[in-house]
Amino acid sequence: MADHVPGTPFRVLLVDNDEDVADIVVAILSDEGYSVEVVSDTSHESIAAAVGKQEPDCLLLDGEDGLQYGSSWAEAAYLADRERPIPTVMFTAHALDAREAHKEGSERAQAADFAAILKKPFGLDDLLEAVATACGNSEPFSQSSAGDRERTVALARRLREAGATDIRTSDRREWATFRAPESKDIGQLYWWQKAGVYIVGRYGDDARLAPVGRFFELDAALDAAMLAPA
């Protein structure tokens, strides 16, 4: 794991639909020098897009509603299984779910692989300890132009490894045109930062762009891009 760049704040994403709780968490963490963003929608689409746009060093994940942790178990597993995993803090008022996560005996607890568990109501020191632990386990992500270039070089390499030819990229960010194996069409892949998705399309013989889809993760985008057109 590379070291965190000195002088840059750790990025924390808070997923919580309780505005009052979010306000106090933002106040505390920003006072400690963290860069904090809040997502109030706990749907997978909202979380995945926010994570893609921000690539946080830590994510505080509340439950799906006031009754249970619910789908947030699956979201934590998704975050742990990304190509760049996001260290996730279980942030919950549900004692049974927190106990299950602590024991790490269930299949979903193991898949979630929480970096820390923070129960509501929380103590200030407990919050700071949980976030520091999670951020300390994060894989640094460069949001600089140099980082964009490195990711584009890696994208071109993965396209070649998948059998693509005629690969053309940009020096600025993740963008490529190419020919997929066994296809005469020209494929196109672009990372749309503002929306937090990869856009995949292809040009046929008529030179018109046909959309293939939008994907939160590069693996899924590459799989779709390599498929021969129907």
C-alpha positions as CSV (number, residue, x, y, z in Angstrom):
1,M,0.0,0.0,0.0
2,A,1.4,3.4,-1.0
3,D,1.6,6.1,1.7
4,H,-1.0,8.9,1.9
5,V,0.2,12.1,0.3
6,P,1.3,14.5,3.1
7,G,-0.7,17.7,3.3
8,T,-3.8,16.3,1.6
9,P,-6.9,15.6,3.7
10,F,-8.4,12.1,3.9
11,R,-11.7,11.9,2.1
12,V,-14.6,10.6,4.0
13,L,-18.0,9.7,2.5
14,L,-21.0,9.6,5.0
15,V,-24.1,7.7,3.8
16,D,-26.9,8.6,6.2
17,N,-30.4,9.8,5.7
18,D,-30.6,11.5,9.1
19,E,-29.7,15.1,8.4
20,D,-29.1,16.0,12.0
21,V,-26.7,13.1,12.5
22,A,-25.0,14.0,9.2
23,D,-24.5,17.6,10.3
24,I,-22.8,16.8,13.6
25,V,-20.5,14.1,11.9
26,V,-19.5,16.6,9.2
27,A,-18.8,19.2,11.9
28,I,-16.6,16.9,13.9
29,L,-14.7,15.4,11.1
30,S,-14.1,18.7,9.2
31,D,-12.8,20.2,12.5
32,E,-10.3,17.3,12.5
33,G,-9.1,18.1,9.0
34,Y,-11.0,15.5,7.0
35,S,-12.7,16.3,3.7
36,V,-16.3,15.1,4.2
37,E,-19.2,14.5,1.7
38,V,-22.7,13.3,2.5
39,V,-25.1,11.0,0.6
40,S,-28.6,10.8,2.0
41,D,-29.8,8.2,-0.4
42,T,-28.8,4.6,0.6
43,S,-29.7,3.1,-2.8
44,H,-26.9,1.2,-4.5
45,E,-26.9,3.5,-7.5
46,S,-26.4,6.6,-5.3
47,I,-23.7,5.0,-3.3
48,A,-21.8,3.5,-6.2
49,A,-21.9,6.8,-8.2
50,A,-20.7,8.8,-5.1
51,V,-17.9,6.4,-4.5
52,G,-16.8,6.5,-8.1
53,K,-16.7,10.3,-8.2
54,Q,-14.9,10.7,-4.9
55,E,-13.0,7.5,-4.3
56,P,-13.0,8.2,-0.6
57,D,-10.5,6.8,1.9
58,C,-13.3,5.8,4.3
59,L,-17.1,5.4,4.1
60,L,-19.4,5.6,7.1
61,L,-22.4,3.5,6.2
62,D,-25.8,3.8,7.9
63,G,-28.6,1.2,7.6
64,E,-31.2,1.4,4.8
65,D,-33.9,2.6,7.2
66,G,-34.7,3.0,10.9
67,L,-35.7,-0.6,11.4
68,Q,-32.7,-2.6,10.1
69,Y,-29.3,-2.5,8.6
70,G,-30.8,-4.4,5.7
71,S,-29.3,-3.8,2.2
72,S,-26.4,-1.9,3.7
73,W,-24.9,-5.4,4.4
74,A,-24.7,-5.9,0.6
75,E,-23.4,-2.4,0.0
76,A,-20.5,-3.0,2.5
77,A,-19.7,-6.3,0.6
78,Y,-19.7,-4.4,-2.7
79,L,-17.4,-1.7,-1.3
80,A,-15.0,-4.4,0.1
81,D,-14.9,-6.2,-3.3
82,R,-14.2,-3.2,-5.5
83,E,-10.9,-3.2,-7.5
84,R,-9.9,-0.4,-5.1
85,P,-11.7,-1.5,-1.9
86,I,-13.2,1.2,0.3
87,P,-12.7,0.7,4.1
88,T,-16.2,0.9,5.5
89,V,-17.4,1.7,9.0
90,M,-20.7,0.1,10.1
91,F,-22.6,3.1,11.4
92,T,-25.8,1.9,13.1
93,A,-28.2,2.0,16.0
94,H,-29.1,-1.6,15.5
95,A,-27.5,-3.6,18.3
96,L,-28.2,-7.0,16.8
97,D,-26.5,-6.1,13.5
98,A,-23.6,-4.5,15.3
99,R,-23.2,-7.7,17.4
100,E,-23.3,-9.8,14.3
101,A,-20.6,-7.7,12.7
102,H,-18.4,-7.8,15.7
103,K,-18.5,-11.6,15.8
104,E,-17.7,-11.9,12.1
105,G,-19.2,-15.4,12.1
106,S,-22.0,-14.9,9.5
107,E,-21.4,-15.0,5.8
108,R,-22.6,-11.5,5.3
109,A,-20.4,-10.2,8.1
110,Q,-17.4,-11.8,6.5
111,A,-18.3,-10.4,3.1
112,A,-18.8,-6.9,4.6
113,D,-15.4,-6.9,6.1
114,F,-16.0,-3.7,8.1
115,A,-12.9,-1.7,9.1
116,A,-14.7,-0.6,12.2
117,I,-18.1,-0.7,13.9
118,L,-19.6,2.5,15.3
119,K,-22.9,2.3,17.2
120,K,-25.4,5.2,17.6
121,P,-25.5,7.1,19.8
122,F,-21.8,7.5,19.3
123,G,-19.0,9.1,21.3
124,L,-16.7,11.7,19.8
125,D,-13.6,9.7,20.5
126,D,-15.2,6.5,19.1
127,L,-16.1,8.3,15.9
128,L,-12.6,9.7,15.4
129,E,-11.0,6.3,16.2
130,A,-13.2,4.4,13.8
131,V,-12.5,6.9,10.9
132,A,-8.8,7.0,11.6
133,T,-8.6,3.2,11.6
134,A,-10.5,3.0,8.3
135,C,-8.5,5.7,6.6
136,G,-5.3,4.1,7.8
137,N,-6.3,1.0,5.8
138,S,-7.2,2.8,2.6
139,E,-5.4,2.6,-0.7
140,P,-4.4,6.1,-1.8
141,F,-6.1,7.4,-5.0
142,S,-4.6,10.2,-7.0
143,Q,-7.1,12.7,-8.3
144,S,-4.4,14.6,-10.2
145,S,-3.8,14.8,-13.9
146,A,-0.9,12.4,-13.4
147,G,-3.3,10.0,-11.8
148,D,-5.6,10.2,-14.7
149,R,-2.8,9.4,-17.1
150,E,-1.7,6.4,-15.1
151,R,-5.2,5.0,-15.1
152,T,-5.5,5.5,-18.9
153,V,-2.2,3.7,-19.4
154,A,-3.6,0.9,-17.2
155,L,-6.8,0.9,-19.2
156,A,-4.9,0.5,-22.5
157,R,-2.9,-2.4,-21.0
158,R,-6.1,-4.2,-19.9
159,L,-7.6,-3.7,-23.4
160,R,-4.6,-5.3,-25.0
161,E,-4.7,-8.1,-22.5
162,A,-8.3,-8.7,-23.4
163,G,-7.4,-8.9,-27.1
164,A,-8.4,-5.5,-28.3
165,T,-6.5,-3.9,-31.2
166,D,-6.3,-0.4,-32.7
167,I,-6.3,1.1,-29.3
168,R,-6.3,4.9,-29.1
169,T,-6.3,6.8,-25.8
170,S,-6.0,10.3,-24.4
171,D,-3.3,11.7,-22.1
172,R,-5.9,13.4,-20.0
173,R,-8.1,10.7,-18.5
174,E,-9.7,7.3,-19.0
175,W,-10.8,7.4,-22.6
176,A,-10.2,4.8,-25.3
177,T,-11.4,3.7,-28.7
178,F,-10.5,0.2,-29.9
179,R,-11.6,-2.9,-31.8
180,A,-12.8,-5.7,-29.7
181,P,-11.8,-9.3,-30.7
182,E,-13.9,-10.8,-33.5
183,S,-15.6,-7.4,-34.2
184,K,-15.3,-4.9,-37.0
185,D,-17.0,-2.3,-34.9
186,I,-15.0,0.4,-33.1
187,G,-15.6,0.4,-29.3
188,Q,-15.5,3.5,-27.1
189,L,-15.1,3.7,-23.4
190,Y,-15.1,6.9,-21.3
191,W,-15.0,7.6,-17.5
192,W,-17.7,10.3,-16.9
193,Q,-16.5,11.9,-13.6
194,K,-19.5,14.1,-13.0
195,A,-21.9,11.1,-13.0
196,G,-19.5,8.5,-11.6
197,V,-19.9,6.0,-14.4
198,Y,-18.1,4.5,-17.4
199,I,-19.9,5.0,-20.7
200,V,-19.5,2.3,-23.3
201,G,-20.6,2.5,-26.9
202,R,-19.6,1.2,-30.3
203,Y,-19.5,2.5,-33.9
204,G,-20.8,0.3,-36.6
205,D,-20.4,0.4,-40.4
206,D,-22.7,3.4,-40.6
207,A,-20.3,5.3,-38.2
208,R,-23.2,6.0,-35.8
209,L,-22.5,5.6,-32.1
210,A,-24.7,2.9,-30.5
211,P,-24.8,3.0,-26.7
212,V,-23.9,-0.2,-24.9
213,G,-24.4,0.9,-21.3
214,R,-23.2,2.7,-18.2
215,F,-21.2,1.0,-15.5
216,F,-20.0,1.9,-12.1
217,E,-17.0,-0.4,-12.2
218,L,-14.3,-0.8,-14.9
219,D,-14.4,-4.6,-14.9
220,A,-18.1,-4.5,-15.9
221,A,-17.5,-1.8,-18.5
222,L,-14.6,-3.8,-20.1
223,D,-16.7,-7.0,-20.1
224,A,-19.5,-5.2,-22.0
225,A,-17.0,-3.5,-24.3
226,M,-15.5,-6.9,-25.3
227,L,-18.8,-8.5,-26.2
228,A,-19.3,-8.9,-29.9
229,P,-22.4,-7.0,-31.1
230,A,-25.6,-9.0,-31.5
